[in-house]
Amino acid sequence: MFENLSDRLSGVFERLTKQGALSEDDVRTALREVRVALLEADVSLPVARDFVRAVQDKATGQAVTKSVTPGQQVVKIVHDELVHVLGGDADDGALKIDQVPAPILMVGLQGSGKTTTTAKLAKRLTERDRKRVLMASLDTNRPAAMEQLAILGSQIGVDTLPIVPGETPVQIARRAKQQATLGGYDVYMLDTAGRLHIDAELIAQAAEVRDVANPRETLLVVDGLTGQDAVNVATEFDDKIGVTGVVLTRMDGDGRGGAALSMRAITGKPIRFVGLGEKMDAIETFEPSRIAGRILGMGDIVALVEKAQQTFETEQAERMMKRFQKGQFNMNDLKMQMEQMLKMGGVSSMVGMLPGAQKMAKAVDEAGFDDKVIARQIALIQSMTRKERANPQILQASRKKRIAAGAGMQVSDLNKLLKMHRQMSDMMKKMGKGGMLKKAMAGMFGKGGLPGAGGAAPTEEQLQAAQAQLGKMGGFPGAGGANPFATGASLPPGLSGFGKKR
């Protein structure tokens, strides 16, 4: 998401920040490049023009050009304006589910990912907000649409309304409302029918259901890959039905992101969530300040910390912390870290949230390091005996041959893994002695240092401290802080070449 735009803008601002003193002409030249970058990212012309004008008005005064760090001042102005364009001022982005049961109406065109998004949001509400959710499919047109939602419901552990053949969408909506009320549900979600294009029948049907359910939220699901057409769809649905928020799907496949940048400015409707893949947890809250940070290559350390908190097992974390502080780091620890990385979305997901993401992503890609490589590394460790995992120093030639053969790999692959382990072990010793690890964990998980360990949720200042500590030690949170590759643009010797084809 936003890779192309981020690449272009990072190049523009890198030149600005290196220049030192800036004239107003320098700023105007840079902003012309920004406008071209926005247009190439499929941002609508009026939005791009207004954005550049607003930035130029703030960035060409003496307060910027005569400041000590004018380039950084311009970047901050661009960041703040991006936040404004993406989020506006009035909405905090939270779903309005304050009444019980709270109805949520899901609308959109066929093929936009509406049914999958309904299930993703139901899972999110169940797990994060501890809400009891009922899903109901109102799609009587598409074959097996109701069965699809029922299957997804069983996969994620969320109840779905029993299917009664022959009912109209309005009758299903009434029955869903009754069952949600009598069954003690907090939220019920109505997945309406879609069409390949907006027509009178689709609008009339959705309007009827809206009048029956009186939804607290009417979420429009649109395919982000359709670019500016997604904005047009949102405008038309809002005009005829009334939309309270937008969910952009397939944003993991859109390197431009123009729909997201244009949506709020043109429709005035907030983007609530973005879908980033097919998995049931591949959906994120759309938070303008964090998205702006990603676009400008500043990373999204808050999202990274949230993922760590969701997947972190407290008891295991406490044990690892004690071991690391003593300078102990064996193959079992390394395996736990790798498994943690996969739980948190894998290499590409985590790299995208770290500062300098674009440069690092290229370095990782060039090294051929991906989730398959991590899986092969785990296979090598699993091929070891308990004694070998606890004491990798005992691995000699015969043992190495057996381990590599057991994992279906070469001894050279095992040697690279062992070298990486030695480097990470040295890093752990340094961090344990200097207290750096403890500071980073405290910054990420609050005063207690670990989730569930009695600490409060981390503040913005603590998160900034965590980001600073992570920058020093080149690490990921969630598994003791160490990371097979540093947060720079190059990989350490122990890993370089690991994923290359033999």
LINGIBEL-V253405 format. One line per field, one symbol per residue. ss: DSSP state (h for helix, s for strand, l for the rest). psi: psi as a letter, one per 30 degrees, with the letter a starting at -180 (. if undefined). burial: 1 if it has 9 or more other C-alpha atoms within 8 Angstrom, else 0. Layout:
ss = ???
psi = ???
burial = ???
This chain:
ss = llhhhhhhhhhhhhhhhhhllllhhhhhhhhhhhhhhhhhllllhhhhhhhhhhhhhhhllhhhhllllhhhhhhhhhhhhhhhhhhllllllllllllllssssssslllllhhhhhhhhhhhhhhlllllssssslllllllhhhhhhhhhhhhllssllllllllhhhhhhhhhhhhhhllllsssssllllllllhhhhhhhhhhhhhhlllssssssshhhlhhhhhhhhhhhhhllllssssslhhhllllhhhhhhhhhhlllssssslllllllsssllhhhhhhhhlllllhhhhhhhhhhhllhhhhhhhhhhhhlllllhhhhhhhhhhhhhllhhhhhhlllllhhhhhhhhhhhlllhhhhhhhhhhhhlllhhhhhlhhhllhhhhhhhhhhhlllhhhhhhhhhhhhhhhhhhhhhhhhlhhhhhhhhhhllllllllllllllhhhhhhhhhhhhhhlllllllllllllllllllllllllllll
psi = kgeeeeeeeeeefeeefffckkleeeeeeefeeeeeeeefggkkeeeeeeeeeeeeeffglffefgleieeeeeeeeeeeeeeeeefafekffkkjhflkkjkkkklllkgfgeeeeeeeeeeeeeeefhkjkkkkkgjgekkgeeeeeeeeeeefhkklkkkjkflleeeeeeeeeeeeeffhkekkkjjllllflkleeeeeeeeeeeeefikekjkkjkjfffbffeeeeeeeeeefejkflkjklgffgjfegeeeffeeeefgkkjelkkhaflfgikkkjjeeeeeeeeggflifeeeeeeeeefkjeeeeeeeeeeefggkjafeeeeeeeeeeeegfleeeeeffkkheeeeeeeeeefgjaeeeeeeeeeeefflleeeefifffjaeeeeeeeeeffhaleeeeeeeeeeeeeeeeeeeeeeefgeeeeeeeeegaeffkkgggllkkleeeeeeeeeeeeeghlklfhfflkfklgafllleffkfegkk.
burial = 1111111111011001100101010011011111101111111100111011011100111001110011101110111111111111000010001001111111111101111111111111110000111111111100001101110111010111100000001101110110011000111111111110010001101111110110111111111110110110111011001011111111110111111111111110111111111001011001011111111111111001101110110100110110111011111111111111110111111111111111111111101111101101111110110001111100000001101111101110110111111011101111111011111111111111111000100100011111101110111111111110111111110111011000
